[in-house]
Amino acid sequence: MLLIPCPFCGPRDEVEFRYGGEAGIVRPKDPDALSDAEWADYLYMRHNPKGRLEERWFHVHGCRRWFTIARSTATHEIERE
């Protein structure tokens, strides 16, 4: 089980959180101008590295805030808050 360091509440068990996906995904400025393939790429295609990945997490059973952490997908080690 992961011990996730909430920047607002401190370290908490992962069952208190919900995973929000990869951080840094920017919504297209003009979504109506995108082709179907470009829109599908924006919605569904994500990096899947073996190693460091910045992720969004939501503290459901605590402060109810979103935050970003960097976690190794290979070891689950949280590299920074």
MOFENCOR-V135555 format. One line per field, one symbol per residue. phi: phi as a letter, one per 20 degrees, with the letter a starting at -180 (. if undefined). psi: psi as a letter, one per 40 degrees, with the letter a starting at -180 (. if undefined). burial: 1 if it has 16 or more other C-alpha atoms within 10 Angstrom, else 0. A space follows every 10 residues. Layout:
# MOFENCOR-V135555
phi=???
psi=???
burial=???
This chain:
# MOFENCOR-V135555
phi=.edeeffddn fcfffedcfd nfenfdfgfc ffeffgffff fffdecfcfe qfbececdef dbfmdebdcd cefedmfeea e
psi=iihhghedea hiideeihhe ahiehhhidg ddeiiddddd ddddhiigih ahhhihihgd fbefiiihih ihedeehhdi .
burial=0001110000 0100001000 0100000000 0000000000 0100000000 0111111110 0000011111 1000000100 0
